[in-house]
Each structure stands twice: as structure tokens, then as C-alpha cells.
């Protein structure tokens, strides 16, 4: 502790915050004194909105993460030749000794499973999409579909952790926390980083709080989870018997005590805690207003689907994401589970698309009609792909697919991304990438680039090393930028 305190001098603290991206937090705290408008939906007058390494194309991100790994073969990556190979053994020249999961490593046969779904071209771009995505087909000319994503992780937890933090091992800051740290808030009455998990037919893969945690960054940068049932944010309500004036007096007294403690020990987590208490107090007014969607028009509910009227559904969360964007929230993370289709894939795929297709499309259309899409980067995808071969027995009516990190599909829209574009190509089995590979770190670098941040310069010193979300890797995929 003494060694740590020696490095936390007043001079070193202001030296760090006056230069580089650490100043974002200081700018955010000084926003009110600078005459910022806390309710500005664009953040044009907020000091934090002017931070970054270069001019940003996007001011905010909505990440629609499909936990469990959707099958690219049944949604986005049209492979007509696989019908000829159906139920035939996948050639060893295609597998090339790929590492398998424990679920298929014991199989003696690897029969090819052609998709049961029909594909058609859509929009002026002629983008091939599955019949399971009739609403997404309507926004084909707004999307940039990447078919050549790849990752090293082969199991869900490390793969999701890798996408969200840049490392397969727990403990690193989440992507949203990095953005919060780098750019700060655009509305002091709502969190910079908001997380929502939608209810699905089954629970699917577990989603732990560390996926939106701040890691070794100050805790004020962690995501705030909005719940679909009960109080939107836990412990936000005043204790029974306490009115708002009493709450204000209690927080003022607590802030004075915390400031005395900070003066003694210099721990930055104390100032982070003060900021969190103050934000929670302001959220007592702003969050209920946010969650009150009954004022939305009948046309809006019709566009997002009937499920959008139900709190906690994917459609309801997509509608809330648009409302958060309007109120200046910078990073919005939606999780939807149950894409882990090792068996019974055709029926389960149809159900999942019913839950997500219409709302995903409506979100893009809604943002565009409100003039928000150009400055909002929307990302849709899971942690890896699915195998061309069937897991277990294959029949004429059903099949399942195992995890496949070598290639998968993901789409982006808005935020300075080229619309109506398909990038990357896989082989006839959607098993190996043959053109324009995009690694997870490349995607992270590109997303930061659109926010005006250089991923090689967005760093934080911890335990003697300058860490970044892309580690020592990643390159901006300039070909998909408008």
C-alpha cells in the first residue's frame, strides 16, 4: 500500500489527467462548471464530446450481441454447393486438423449439413440473406455484412469475454468501459454505458457482470445494467421512509466524509464512488422517464413488433436503445441468448429470428428516420460461427452444428460504415476464409476508429504495463469505411 501511495501523488495525478485520455474523466466532472447542457442529445456542448484523437464519424454505439453464436450458414453465408455435399463426409483437406470441442471430438464421422433455408438477394446491393430474416432483408442496403470474421476462442465464455474485453481471460475492462474512459459522458443524468439482457425462451449461456465490468479502470466506467423486471436499476430507489431532501442531505454528508478519506489516502476509487452516488441520485428522475414507453406512437410499436410493449424482451430493449440514443447515452450493449444450436437447429433458428429479426431491422429504420443513424454505429453478431458438418446424427428434417471460430458473419450499420456492402469471402463449405479476413481485434480497432479513437493510443497503465483493448494486435478495416 505504501508503494502504491508513493505513486499517487497530487502532481502525478494532475500530470496524467491533464494529458492524454485520462482527461476525459476530469472533463466529465467539470462539465457542469463549464456550462454544459446535461440533456443535450448530441453532446455538442459537452467538453467530453470534443475529446478523441481525431474527428469521429460516430458519437455512440449500439451493440446487439447474439450470445451463443448464430449459424452463419443458415443466416448470412449462402453456400448453394453444399446441397451437393449434403450428408457426405467433410473432406480432411477442408478441416485441416482443426481443433474440435469436446462435443464433437469423439465423432467418427463429420457429415456435411446443408442449410434447410432458402436464400434470396435483397436490395440494390443484391445481398444474399436467409428466408428466416425477412425484416433484416429490408435494411440490406443499410448494412455492411462481414462474412470473414474469425477468432481463436472455441468455447462460449472465453469467446464472449474476448469480444467484450479483448482477452479470453477475465479481468480486463469491457469495450464499453474503454469507450467511457476515452470519451466520457454526453448526459450527466444517465450512465455513459448501459447494458440490457433480453428474456428468451431458454436461459442459454450465462452472462456474467464482468462482461460489462471496468476491470482495472476506475469503477465509474463500468456498465449499468437496466433490468426488465422490478426496479430498472437495483438499489436506485430511496430507502423506505426517506424523502428526496433527506437523501440529498445524506449524500452531501457522505461526500464530505469520502473527500476527507481521499485527502488522506489518495485512492481514486473514492472519487469514483462519489461520482457514482451523485449519478444514482440524478438517475432517480431520469431512469423512470426513460423506461416510460407508453408515450411512443402506435406506428412505433407496430414497427418494432408487439413484443416491444413487453419490458425485457429483445424488441422492448431495442426500443429502449433508441430512447437512450436520443438522450445522449454513448454506449448501449444488448445481449440476447439462446443461439447455441447444437441440435434441433432449424426449429430453434426460426424461433430466435422471430424474437430478433423485426426489432433489429426496426431499430435501424427508426434511427434513420430520426436522423440518428449516421452518428450511431450499430453492430449485430455473436462470438463465433457454426460448423458445416453436423453434430451428432443428421436427418432429413433436423441437424445441429458445433462451435466454429475459423469463420463467421457479423453486420454493422450507420456510424460511417459503407452501406449495402458484403466484405470477405469463405470457401464452399463456409469453413475457411479465402479473402479479406477480419479478426476480433480488427473489429474492435475499427469501432474505436469510428468513435474518433486510435486503438493504439487508448491505453491505461496497470501493473507496470500500458494496456489497451486490442492488446498488441488489430488494424482498422479501412475497406468498409464510407
C-alpha positions as CSV (number, residue, x, y, z in Angstrom):
1,X,0.0,0.0,0.0
2,X,2.8,2.4,0.9
3,X,4.4,1.7,-2.5
4,X,1.1,2.4,-4.2
5,X,0.6,5.6,-2.3
6,X,4.0,6.9,-3.2
7,X,3.0,6.8,-6.9
8,X,-0.4,8.5,-6.3
9,X,1.0,12.0,-5.6
10,X,-1.1,15.1,-6.4
11,X,1.5,16.1,-9.0
12,X,1.4,12.7,-10.8
13,X,-2.4,12.7,-10.7
14,X,-2.8,16.0,-12.5
15,X,0.0,15.1,-14.8
16,X,-1.9,12.2,-16.0
17,X,-5.3,13.9,-16.2
18,X,-4.0,17.0,-18.0
19,X,-2.6,14.9,-20.9
20,X,-3.9,12.0,-22.8
21,X,-7.2,10.3,-22.5
22,X,-7.3,10.3,-18.7
23,X,-8.5,13.9,-19.0
24,X,-11.9,12.5,-20.2
25,X,-12.9,11.7,-16.7
26,X,-11.8,15.1,-15.4
27,X,-13.6,16.9,-18.3
28,X,-16.8,15.0,-17.4
29,X,-16.6,16.1,-13.8
30,X,-16.0,19.7,-14.8
31,X,-18.9,19.7,-17.4
32,X,-21.4,21.5,-15.1
33,X,-18.9,24.2,-14.3
34,X,-18.2,24.6,-18.0
35,X,-21.8,25.4,-18.7
36,X,-22.6,22.1,-20.4
37,X,-26.2,21.2,-21.2
38,X,-26.7,17.8,-19.4
39,X,-29.8,17.0,-21.5
40,X,-28.2,17.7,-24.9
41,X,-28.9,14.6,-27.0
42,X,-25.8,15.1,-29.2
43,X,-23.4,16.3,-26.6
44,X,-22.2,19.1,-28.9
45,X,-21.6,21.4,-25.9
46,X,-20.2,18.9,-23.5
47,X,-16.4,19.0,-23.1
48,X,-16.1,15.3,-23.3
49,X,-17.8,15.3,-26.7
50,X,-14.8,17.1,-28.2
51,X,-12.3,14.6,-26.9
52,X,-10.7,11.9,-29.0
53,X,-7.7,11.5,-31.3
54,X,-9.4,12.7,-34.5
55,X,-12.8,13.6,-35.8
56,X,-15.4,11.0,-35.1
57,X,-17.8,9.5,-37.6
58,X,-20.0,8.0,-34.8
59,X,-20.9,9.5,-31.4
60,X,-22.4,6.4,-29.9
61,X,-22.6,2.6,-30.3
62,X,-25.5,0.1,-30.0
63,X,-24.1,-3.5,-29.9
64,X,-26.7,-6.2,-30.4
65,X,-24.7,-9.2,-29.1
66,X,-26.3,-12.5,-30.0
67,X,-24.9,-14.8,-27.3
68,X,-24.5,-18.5,-28.2
69,X,-23.2,-18.0,-31.8
70,X,-25.7,-17.8,-34.7
71,X,-25.1,-20.1,-37.6
72,X,-23.7,-18.0,-40.5
73,X,-24.6,-20.9,-42.9
74,X,-28.3,-20.6,-42.0
75,X,-28.5,-16.8,-41.9
76,X,-25.8,-14.9,-43.9
77,X,-23.3,-17.0,-45.8
78,X,-25.1,-18.6,-48.8
79,X,-23.4,-21.8,-49.9
80,X,-25.5,-23.4,-52.7
81,X,-22.9,-26.1,-53.5
82,X,-23.4,-27.6,-50.0
83,X,-26.6,-29.1,-51.3
84,X,-24.4,-31.4,-53.5
85,X,-22.3,-32.4,-50.4
86,X,-25.3,-32.9,-48.1
87,X,-24.6,-35.9,-45.7
88,X,-21.2,-36.6,-47.4
89,X,-18.1,-36.6,-45.2
90,X,-16.4,-33.2,-44.8
91,X,-13.1,-33.5,-46.6
92,X,-10.0,-33.7,-44.5
93,X,-8.5,-31.0,-46.8
94,X,-11.2,-28.6,-45.6
95,X,-10.9,-29.5,-41.9
96,X,-7.1,-29.3,-42.0
97,X,-6.8,-30.7,-38.5
98,X,-8.9,-28.1,-36.8
99,X,-9.2,-28.2,-33.0
100,X,-12.6,-29.6,-32.1
101,X,-14.7,-29.1,-29.0
102,X,-15.3,-31.9,-26.6
103,X,-18.8,-32.3,-28.0
104,X,-17.7,-33.5,-31.5
105,X,-14.1,-34.6,-30.9
106,X,-15.4,-38.2,-30.4
107,X,-17.3,-38.3,-33.6
108,X,-16.1,-40.9,-36.1
109,X,-17.9,-39.1,-39.0
110,X,-18.4,-35.5,-39.9
111,X,-21.4,-35.3,-42.4
112,X,-22.0,-32.0,-44.2
113,X,-25.3,-30.4,-43.3
114,X,-26.6,-28.1,-46.0
115,X,-28.9,-25.4,-44.7
116,X,-32.6,-26.1,-44.9
117,X,-33.4,-22.5,-45.5
118,X,-33.8,-20.7,-48.8
119,X,-31.7,-17.7,-49.6
120,X,-32.5,-14.7,-51.9
121,X,-30.9,-11.5,-53.0
122,X,-32.2,-8.2,-51.5
123,X,-31.9,-4.5,-52.1
124,X,-29.9,-2.7,-54.7
125,X,-26.8,-4.4,-53.3
126,X,-28.1,-7.8,-54.1
127,X,-27.1,-9.1,-50.6
128,X,-27.9,-12.8,-50.1
129,X,-29.9,-13.4,-46.9
130,X,-31.8,-16.3,-45.4
131,X,-35.6,-16.6,-45.6
132,X,-35.5,-16.5,-41.8
133,X,-34.6,-12.8,-41.9
134,X,-37.5,-11.1,-43.8
135,X,-37.2,-7.9,-41.9
136,X,-33.4,-7.7,-42.0
137,X,-33.8,-8.1,-45.8
138,X,-35.5,-4.7,-45.8
139,X,-32.3,-3.0,-44.5
140,X,-29.9,-4.8,-46.8
141,X,-28.8,-1.5,-48.3
142,X,-28.0,-0.1,-44.9
143,X,-25.9,-3.0,-43.7
144,X,-22.2,-3.9,-44.2
145,X,-22.1,-7.7,-43.9
146,X,-18.7,-9.1,-42.9
147,X,-18.5,-12.8,-43.8
148,X,-14.9,-13.3,-42.8
149,X,-14.8,-12.8,-39.1
150,X,-12.6,-15.1,-37.1
151,X,-11.4,-15.7,-33.5
152,X,-9.1,-18.0,-31.6
153,X,-11.6,-18.9,-28.9
154,X,-13.6,-22.1,-29.4
155,X,-15.8,-22.2,-26.3
156,X,-18.5,-19.7,-25.3
157,X,-17.2,-18.0,-22.2
158,X,-13.7,-17.2,-23.4
159,X,-15.1,-16.2,-26.8
160,X,-17.6,-13.8,-25.4
161,X,-15.0,-12.4,-23.0
162,X,-12.6,-12.0,-25.9
163,X,-15.2,-10.0,-27.9
164,X,-16.2,-7.8,-24.9
165,X,-12.8,-7.2,-23.3
166,X,-10.1,-8.1,-25.9
167,X,-8.8,-11.0,-23.8
168,X,-10.1,-14.6,-23.3
169,X,-9.1,-14.3,-19.6
170,X,-11.4,-12.5,-17.2
171,X,-10.3,-9.3,-15.5
172,X,-9.8,-6.8,-18.4
173,X,-12.1,-3.7,-18.9
174,X,-15.1,-4.2,-21.2
175,X,-15.2,-2.4,-24.5
176,X,-17.9,-0.1,-23.3
177,X,-15.8,0.8,-20.3
178,X,-12.9,1.7,-22.6
179,X,-15.2,4.0,-24.6
180,X,-16.5,5.6,-21.4
181,X,-12.9,6.1,-20.2
182,X,-11.8,7.5,-23.6
183,X,-14.7,9.8,-24.3
184,X,-16.8,10.4,-21.2
185,X,-20.5,11.2,-20.9
186,X,-22.9,13.1,-23.1
187,X,-25.6,13.3,-20.4
188,X,-24.7,13.6,-16.8
189,X,-28.2,12.3,-15.7
190,X,-27.7,8.9,-17.3
191,X,-24.8,6.4,-17.4
192,X,-22.4,6.6,-20.3
193,X,-22.5,2.8,-20.6
194,X,-25.8,0.9,-20.3
195,X,-26.4,-2.9,-20.5
196,X,-29.6,-4.8,-21.2
197,X,-30.2,-8.6,-21.3
198,X,-33.3,-9.8,-23.0
199,X,-35.5,-12.6,-21.9
200,X,-35.6,-15.6,-24.3
201,X,-37.4,-19.0,-24.5
202,X,-34.5,-20.6,-22.5
203,X,-31.7,-19.2,-20.5
204,X,-28.9,-20.0,-22.8
205,X,-25.3,-19.2,-21.9
206,X,-24.6,-17.4,-18.7
207,X,-23.7,-13.7,-18.9
208,X,-21.6,-12.5,-16.0
209,X,-21.2,-9.0,-14.8
210,X,-17.6,-8.9,-15.7
211,X,-18.5,-8.7,-19.4
212,X,-19.5,-5.1,-18.7
213,X,-17.2,-4.5,-15.8
214,X,-14.4,-1.9,-15.7
215,X,-11.6,-4.3,-14.9
216,X,-8.6,-2.3,-13.7
217,X,-10.1,1.0,-14.9
218,X,-11.8,3.1,-12.2
219,X,-15.2,1.6,-11.3
220,X,-17.1,4.6,-12.5
221,X,-16.6,3.3,-16.1
222,X,-18.4,0.0,-15.6
223,X,-21.7,-0.6,-17.4
224,X,-25.0,0.0,-15.6
225,X,-27.5,-2.9,-16.1
226,X,-31.1,-2.0,-16.8
227,X,-33.5,-4.7,-15.7
228,X,-36.8,-5.6,-17.4
229,X,-38.5,-6.7,-14.2
230,X,-38.9,-4.7,-11.0
231,X,-36.8,-1.7,-10.4
232,X,-34.8,-0.8,-13.6
233,X,-31.6,-0.4,-11.6
234,X,-31.1,-2.2,-8.3
235,X,-30.8,-0.1,-5.1
236,X,-31.7,3.1,-7.0
237,X,-34.9,3.8,-5.0
238,X,-34.7,5.7,-1.7
239,X,-34.9,3.6,1.4
240,X,-38.4,3.3,2.9
241,X,-39.2,6.3,5.0
242,X,-36.6,8.7,3.4
243,X,-37.7,11.6,1.2
244,X,-35.6,13.1,-1.6
245,X,-34.5,16.1,0.5
246,X,-33.3,13.7,3.2
247,X,-31.5,11.6,0.6
248,X,-29.7,14.8,-0.7
249,X,-28.6,15.7,2.8
250,X,-27.3,12.2,3.4
251,X,-25.3,12.2,0.1
252,X,-23.8,15.6,0.8
253,X,-22.6,14.4,4.2
254,X,-21.3,11.2,2.8
255,X,-19.4,13.1,0.1
256,X,-17.7,15.2,2.7
257,X,-16.6,12.1,4.6
258,X,-15.3,10.5,1.4
259,X,-13.4,13.6,0.4
260,X,-11.7,13.6,3.8
261,X,-10.7,10.0,3.2
262,X,-9.5,10.8,-0.3
263,X,-7.3,13.6,1.1
264,X,-5.7,11.1,3.5
265,X,-5.1,8.1,1.1
266,X,-5.5,9.4,-2.4
267,X,-7.3,6.3,-3.7
268,X,-9.0,7.3,-7.0
269,X,-11.8,4.7,-6.3
270,X,-13.1,7.1,-3.6
271,X,-13.7,9.9,-6.1
272,X,-15.3,7.3,-8.4
273,X,-17.6,6.3,-5.6
274,X,-18.6,9.9,-5.0
275,X,-19.4,10.3,-8.7
276,X,-21.5,7.1,-8.7
277,X,-23.6,8.2,-5.8
278,X,-24.3,11.5,-7.5
279,X,-25.2,9.8,-10.7
280,X,-27.5,7.4,-8.9
281,X,-29.3,10.4,-7.3
282,X,-29.8,12.0,-10.7
283,X,-31.0,8.7,-12.2
284,X,-33.8,8.6,-9.7
285,X,-35.6,11.1,-12.0
286,X,-34.1,10.3,-15.4
287,X,-34.5,6.5,-15.4
288,X,-38.2,6.3,-14.8
289,X,-38.8,8.8,-17.6
290,X,-36.6,6.7,-19.9
291,X,-38.5,3.5,-19.1
292,X,-41.9,5.1,-19.7
293,X,-42.5,3.9,-23.3
294,X,-46.3,4.3,-23.3
295,X,-45.9,7.7,-25.0
296,X,-44.5,6.0,-28.1
297,X,-46.8,6.1,-31.1
298,X,-48.8,3.1,-32.3
299,X,-46.7,3.2,-35.5
300,X,-43.5,2.8,-33.5
301,X,-44.9,-0.3,-31.7
302,X,-46.1,-1.7,-35.0
303,X,-42.6,-1.2,-36.5
304,X,-40.8,-2.9,-33.6
305,X,-43.4,-5.6,-33.1
306,X,-46.0,-6.4,-30.4
307,X,-43.2,-7.8,-28.2
308,X,-41.8,-4.3,-27.9
309,X,-44.6,-3.5,-25.4
310,X,-43.2,-6.1,-23.0
311,X,-40.3,-5.0,-20.8
312,X,-37.2,-7.2,-21.0
313,X,-37.9,-8.6,-24.5
314,X,-35.3,-8.1,-27.3
315,X,-37.8,-5.8,-29.1
316,X,-38.5,-3.8,-25.9
317,X,-34.8,-3.4,-25.3
318,X,-34.2,-2.3,-28.9
319,X,-36.9,0.4,-28.4
320,X,-35.2,1.5,-25.2
321,X,-31.8,1.6,-27.1
322,X,-33.3,4.2,-29.4
323,X,-34.6,6.2,-26.5
324,X,-31.2,6.0,-24.8
325,X,-29.5,7.3,-28.0
326,X,-31.9,10.2,-28.1
327,X,-30.9,11.1,-24.5
328,X,-27.2,11.0,-25.2
329,X,-26.1,7.7,-23.9
330,X,-22.8,6.8,-25.6
331,X,-22.6,3.0,-25.4
332,X,-25.6,0.6,-25.3
333,X,-25.0,-3.1,-25.0
334,X,-27.8,-5.5,-25.7
335,X,-27.4,-9.3,-25.1
336,X,-29.8,-11.9,-26.5
337,X,-29.2,-15.5,-25.6
338,X,-30.1,-19.0,-26.9
339,X,-28.3,-19.1,-30.2
340,X,-26.3,-22.2,-29.1
341,X,-27.9,-24.7,-31.6
342,X,-26.1,-28.0,-31.2
343,X,-29.2,-29.8,-32.1
344,X,-32.7,-29.1,-33.5
345,X,-31.2,-26.1,-35.3
346,X,-33.9,-25.5,-37.9
347,X,-36.8,-25.1,-35.4
348,X,-34.8,-23.2,-32.9
349,X,-33.3,-20.9,-35.6
350,X,-36.8,-19.9,-36.7
351,X,-37.8,-19.1,-33.1
352,X,-34.7,-17.0,-32.5
353,X,-35.2,-15.0,-35.7
354,X,-38.9,-14.3,-34.7
355,X,-37.6,-12.8,-31.5
356,X,-34.8,-10.6,-33.0
357,X,-35.3,-10.0,-36.8
358,X,-38.1,-7.5,-36.8
359,X,-36.7,-5.4,-33.9
360,X,-33.2,-5.3,-35.3
361,X,-34.5,-4.0,-38.6
362,X,-36.9,-1.6,-36.9
363,X,-34.0,-0.1,-34.8
364,X,-32.1,0.7,-38.0
365,X,-35.1,2.2,-39.7
366,X,-36.1,4.2,-36.6
367,X,-32.7,5.7,-36.1
368,X,-32.5,6.6,-39.8
369,X,-35.9,8.3,-39.9
370,X,-34.9,10.4,-36.8
371,X,-31.6,11.4,-38.3
372,X,-29.6,9.4,-35.8
373,X,-28.2,6.5,-37.8
374,X,-25.3,8.5,-39.4
375,X,-23.8,9.1,-36.0
376,X,-24.8,5.8,-34.4
377,X,-22.8,2.6,-35.0
378,X,-24.9,-0.5,-34.8
379,X,-23.3,-3.9,-34.6
380,X,-25.1,-7.3,-34.8
381,X,-23.4,-10.7,-34.2
382,X,-22.2,-13.4,-31.9
383,X,-19.0,-14.8,-30.5
384,X,-18.1,-17.3,-33.3
385,X,-19.7,-19.3,-36.0
386,X,-21.1,-22.8,-36.6
387,X,-19.6,-25.8,-38.4
388,X,-20.6,-27.0,-41.9
389,X,-20.7,-30.6,-40.5
390,X,-23.5,-31.9,-38.3
391,X,-23.0,-32.5,-34.6
392,X,-24.4,-36.0,-34.0
393,X,-26.8,-37.7,-36.3
394,X,-28.2,-35.8,-39.3
395,X,-31.8,-36.5,-40.6
396,X,-33.9,-35.1,-43.4
397,X,-35.7,-32.7,-41.0
398,X,-33.1,-31.6,-38.5
399,X,-29.4,-31.2,-37.7
400,X,-27.2,-29.3,-35.3
401,X,-23.8,-27.5,-35.6
402,X,-20.9,-27.2,-33.3
403,X,-18.7,-24.2,-32.5
404,X,-16.6,-22.8,-35.3
405,X,-14.1,-20.0,-34.7
406,X,-12.5,-20.0,-38.2
407,X,-15.1,-18.0,-39.9
408,X,-18.5,-16.4,-39.1
409,X,-20.7,-13.5,-40.1
410,X,-21.5,-10.2,-38.5
411,X,-23.1,-7.0,-39.7
412,X,-22.7,-3.3,-39.0
413,X,-24.8,-0.2,-39.9
414,X,-24.5,3.5,-39.6
415,X,-21.6,5.3,-37.9
416,X,-19.6,6.0,-41.1
417,X,-19.7,2.4,-42.3
418,X,-20.3,1.7,-46.0
419,X,-23.9,0.6,-46.6
420,X,-25.1,-2.2,-48.8
421,X,-21.7,-3.9,-48.8
422,X,-20.5,-7.5,-48.3
423,X,-16.9,-7.9,-47.2
424,X,-14.9,-11.1,-47.0
425,X,-15.4,-14.5,-48.5
426,X,-15.3,-18.1,-47.3
427,X,-14.9,-21.4,-49.1
428,X,-17.8,-23.5,-50.5
429,X,-18.3,-25.0,-47.0
430,X,-18.2,-21.7,-45.1
431,X,-15.4,-23.4,-43.2
432,X,-12.2,-21.4,-44.1
433,X,-11.7,-17.8,-45.1
434,X,-10.4,-17.3,-48.6
435,X,-10.5,-13.5,-48.8
436,X,-10.2,-10.4,-46.5
437,X,-10.1,-12.0,-43.0
438,X,-11.3,-9.8,-40.1
439,X,-10.1,-10.6,-36.6
440,X,-12.0,-9.7,-33.5
441,X,-9.2,-7.2,-32.7
442,X,-9.7,-5.7,-36.2
443,X,-13.4,-5.1,-35.5
444,X,-12.6,-3.5,-32.1
445,X,-10.0,-1.2,-33.7
446,X,-12.5,-0.2,-36.4
447,X,-15.3,0.5,-33.9
448,X,-12.9,2.7,-31.9
449,X,-11.8,4.4,-35.1
450,X,-15.3,5.4,-35.9
451,X,-15.6,7.0,-32.5
452,X,-12.5,9.1,-33.1
453,X,-10.2,6.9,-31.1
454,X,-6.9,5.4,-32.1
455,X,-6.8,1.9,-30.6
456,X,-3.0,2.0,-30.2
457,X,-3.3,5.2,-28.1
458,X,-6.3,4.3,-26.0
459,X,-4.2,2.9,-23.1
460,X,-4.2,2.6,-19.3
461,X,-1.1,1.8,-17.2
462,X,-1.7,-1.1,-14.9
463,X,0.9,-3.1,-13.0
464,X,3.7,-1.5,-15.0
465,X,2.3,-2.0,-18.4
466,X,0.2,0.1,-20.8
467,X,-2.9,-2.0,-21.6
468,X,-5.3,-1.5,-24.5
469,X,-8.4,-3.4,-25.6
470,X,-6.7,-4.7,-28.8
471,X,-3.6,-5.8,-26.8
472,X,-0.7,-5.7,-29.4
473,X,-2.9,-6.5,-32.3
474,X,-5.7,-5.1,-34.5
475,X,-5.9,-3.0,-37.6
476,X,-8.7,-0.7,-38.9
477,X,-10.6,-2.4,-41.7
478,X,-10.5,0.7,-43.9
479,X,-12.2,-1.0,-46.8
480,X,-15.6,-0.9,-45.0
481,X,-15.4,2.8,-44.1
482,X,-17.5,5.3,-46.0
